Amino acid sequence: MKHASGDFEAELIQTAKDIVAPGKGILAADESTGTIGKRFDSIGVENNLDNRIAYRTLLFDAPGIEQHISGVILYDETARGKTVDNRGFCEVLKARGIHCGIKVDMGLVDIGGTDGETATTGLDGLGKRCKEYYDLGCRFAKWRAVLKIDKCCPSEVAIHETANSLARYGSIC
């Protein structure tokens, strides 16, 4: 039986093989606007769109980056964005043989009745977002799943919630 995702099977397999190429790795460049602001604060750079574009342009245009990086995880703003000279970030990376990935979760929320355990959000509308990201050039996705490890954690509730969300994420992507 052919699944709907069967059309993408060969591409997915090739992407996975490319990403794990010997001597290469994934660059996590999926800092949110707030997180990159913390990095900029540490070096006295204002957190604004122009500076974020300039930083990512510098990073993705670095000489020889493709010799060491096989994939880059992007943040929504970057996946949709353009370099300082108006080239799409995904196009720049693809031209260098680097696969674009995208952070697709929407953050964490507390699981009521637990000892500070969290669940990952973002399943609502994920299929639509994945199609948009695919059309932009993204070929893999990142989903954050957090389990608190402590003497009473993870709880059964958190384990089941995390397993369910990971299964749904995987089937949608």
C-alpha positions as CSV (number, residue, x, y, z in Angstrom):
1,M,0.0,0.0,0.0
2,K,1.4,3.4,-1.0
3,H,1.1,6.1,1.6
4,A,0.6,9.8,0.8
5,S,4.1,10.4,2.0
6,G,5.5,7.8,-0.5
7,D,6.0,10.5,-3.1
8,F,8.6,12.1,-0.8
9,E,10.3,8.8,0.4
10,A,13.3,9.0,-1.9
11,E,13.9,12.6,-1.1
12,L,13.6,12.0,2.6
13,I,16.1,9.1,2.5
14,Q,18.6,11.2,0.5
15,T,18.2,14.2,2.8
16,A,18.9,11.9,5.8
17,K,22.0,10.4,4.1
18,D,23.3,13.9,3.2
19,I,22.8,15.2,6.7
20,V,24.8,12.4,8.4
21,A,27.7,12.6,5.9
22,P,31.1,11.9,7.6
23,G,32.7,15.0,9.0
24,K,29.6,17.1,8.7
25,G,26.9,18.2,11.1
26,I,23.8,20.3,11.7
27,L,24.0,24.0,12.6
28,A,21.2,25.1,14.9
29,A,20.5,28.6,13.8
30,D,16.9,28.6,15.0
31,E,17.2,31.2,17.7
32,S,13.9,33.0,18.3
33,T,14.0,36.8,18.2
34,G,14.3,36.9,22.0
35,T,17.1,34.3,22.2
36,I,19.2,35.9,19.5
37,G,18.7,39.2,21.4
38,K,20.5,37.7,24.3
39,R,23.4,36.8,22.1
40,F,23.5,40.3,20.6
41,D,23.3,41.9,24.1
42,S,26.5,40.0,25.1
43,I,28.4,41.8,22.2
44,G,26.6,45.1,22.3
45,V,24.5,44.7,19.1
46,E,21.0,46.0,18.9
47,N,18.4,43.3,18.3
48,N,16.6,44.5,15.2
49,L,15.7,42.9,11.9
50,D,18.5,44.5,9.9
51,N,21.1,43.2,12.4
52,R,19.6,39.7,12.5
53,I,19.7,39.6,8.6
54,A,23.3,40.8,8.6
55,Y,24.3,38.2,11.2
56,R,22.7,35.3,9.3
57,T,24.0,36.5,6.0
58,L,27.5,36.5,7.5
59,L,27.0,33.1,8.9
60,F,25.5,31.4,5.8
61,D,28.0,33.1,3.4
62,A,31.0,32.0,5.5
63,P,33.7,30.6,3.2
64,G,33.8,26.8,3.2
65,I,30.8,26.3,5.5
66,E,29.5,23.6,3.2
67,Q,32.6,21.5,3.9
68,H,31.5,21.1,7.5
69,I,27.7,21.8,7.7
70,S,25.2,19.5,6.0
71,G,22.0,21.0,7.4
72,V,20.9,24.2,9.1
73,I,17.9,24.4,11.4
74,L,16.2,27.8,10.8
75,Y,13.7,29.9,12.7
76,D,10.5,31.0,10.9
77,E,11.8,34.6,10.3
78,T,15.0,33.2,8.7
79,A,13.3,30.6,6.6
80,R,11.1,33.3,5.1
81,G,13.8,35.9,5.0
82,K,16.4,37.2,2.6
83,T,20.1,38.2,2.9
84,V,21.3,41.7,2.9
85,D,21.6,41.5,-0.9
86,N,18.1,40.1,-1.3
87,R,18.8,36.3,-1.7
88,G,16.5,33.9,0.1
89,F,18.3,32.3,3.0
90,C,17.0,28.8,1.9
91,E,18.3,29.4,-1.6
92,V,21.7,30.5,-0.4
93,L,22.1,27.3,1.7
94,K,20.7,25.0,-1.0
95,A,23.1,26.4,-3.5
96,R,25.9,25.4,-1.2
97,G,24.6,21.9,-0.9
98,I,23.3,22.5,2.7
99,H,19.8,21.2,3.6
100,C,17.4,23.6,5.3
101,G,15.5,22.5,8.4
102,I,12.9,24.3,10.4
103,K,11.9,24.5,14.1
104,V,8.2,23.7,14.0
105,D,7.2,23.5,17.7
106,M,5.5,26.5,19.2
107,G,7.0,26.3,22.7
108,L,6.3,24.6,26.0
109,V,3.3,24.8,28.3
110,D,2.9,23.4,31.8
111,I,1.1,20.1,32.3
112,G,-1.5,20.7,35.0
113,G,-1.2,18.5,38.0
114,T,2.5,17.7,37.5
115,D,5.6,18.9,39.3
116,G,6.5,21.5,36.7
117,E,6.5,19.2,33.7
118,T,5.9,20.6,30.3
119,A,4.2,19.6,27.0
120,T,5.3,20.8,23.6
121,T,2.7,22.9,21.6
122,G,2.4,23.4,17.9
123,L,0.5,20.4,16.5
124,D,-2.5,22.6,15.5
125,G,-1.8,23.8,12.0
126,L,1.4,21.8,11.7
127,G,0.5,20.2,8.4
128,K,-0.1,23.6,6.8
129,R,3.1,25.1,8.2
130,C,5.1,22.1,7.0
131,K,3.8,22.6,3.5
132,E,4.7,26.3,3.6
133,Y,8.2,25.4,4.8
134,Y,8.6,22.7,2.2
135,D,7.7,25.2,-0.5
136,L,10.3,27.6,1.0
137,G,13.0,24.9,0.6
138,C,13.0,23.2,4.1
139,R,13.5,19.5,4.0
140,F,13.6,18.4,7.6
141,A,12.1,19.6,10.9
142,K,13.0,20.0,14.5
143,W,10.5,19.4,17.3
144,R,11.5,20.1,20.9
145,A,10.3,17.5,23.5
146,V,11.3,18.0,27.1
147,L,11.0,15.5,29.9
148,K,11.9,16.6,33.4
149,I,14.2,14.0,35.1
150,D,13.9,14.0,38.9
151,K,13.1,11.6,41.7
152,C,9.4,11.7,40.8
153,C,9.7,12.6,37.2
154,P,9.0,12.0,34.4
155,S,5.5,11.2,35.4
156,E,3.3,8.8,33.4
157,V,1.3,11.7,32.3
158,A,4.3,13.5,30.9
159,I,5.6,10.4,29.2
160,H,2.3,9.7,27.5
161,E,1.9,13.3,26.5
162,T,5.4,13.5,25.0
163,A,5.1,10.1,23.2
164,N,1.7,11.2,21.7
165,S,3.0,14.6,20.5
166,L,6.2,13.0,19.0
167,A,4.1,10.4,17.2
168,R,1.7,13.0,15.8
169,Y,4.6,15.3,14.9
170,G,6.4,12.5,13.1
171,S,3.3,11.4,11.2
172,I,2.5,15.0,10.1
173,C,6.0,15.9,9.0
